[in-house]
């Protein structure tokens, strides 16, 4: 069995009227002035006390003697209010992408480990109403989870719970779901040959907005007498096993790499594939039409998104089954690749133009974009990188990002055509091949990155104004 390599933004001023005086005598002029003054005094003395009536009387008296002063238009309400803001966090859109970077002090050691397809994922972020949830792996066999406010700063004390590997995090108005790996048992086997340990389990864990655990659900199938080396087992092993979450608002779906145990006479073989499972709001597994026990094989970089237009969970994998980016169960080719150790599947997002999807992928260090379903179309990005990231960015754009030296670089694209929008720009945080940008309802996108020591840097690309 081959293991995939690390696949891989005028009221016109009224001029005082020139008096066109007739020639009259000084006596008449003086009399007129005296009459006007007397009229003014009488009006002021006899005017009603109603404030709304007073200005009209005064204005009438004034107009008898001289033109009214210039009246300026009222201030524009939008100008007084300042720039328009959007979303629960009141973020200000701009005409070109603006990046903010916030250092989050986690107060503990982060288990960064090595960057690779089989290594633990250090951190993940998810949008929530009024902020974010941030999860990270510690060096204490615990997963740590905290709330970020609108300024991407830690709010309250983080919680910690059992987990040896972090996969993904997703949130709604009621709380958050985290996909984590925990220790499992292999059993006796025997294996027909080689080694395939460990035999771990994958779990969804649900917390409410106060940080209290609501439920947890294993989405592999070990337990109740079934160990990793038993025929029919589905477990998490050393091979590529990262996973992603998606939700339709009522269910949560997990799509991840999995080990597949198959009897072979008196022993068992272990193969590599992927698995998709769906749970309801109570954490119970459901018989969902998009779920499956195994899909692509061998499989890596599993990606999933909920498509409300098609009413389905859409998925893509990278697979050495004919060396391609494909939709699983049943196979449908998205893009043809080559099994030279450089095939990498990036992220999956919805197109703004009908029932279509975009995926970013790479081959031989060249980033590619593929639009597919119902028909396929390729976009040549001209970008040299091995592990692209893709995320929805507002209603009509998406953001493509990649490693650029010690930092990252990004390009805004139209999510209907794939055309570039403006110039590429820098994001001054370290890249990680397997971490993900997440989209926010206000049109921004955020990415968690390694900071200094026990800190995490949140890079946020602020929303566009158009």
Order of alpha helices (4+ residues) and beta strands (2+ residues): alpha-alpha-alpha-beta-beta-beta-beta-beta-beta-beta-beta-beta-beta-beta-beta-beta-beta-beta-beta-beta-beta-beta-beta-beta-beta-beta-beta-beta-beta-beta-beta-beta-beta
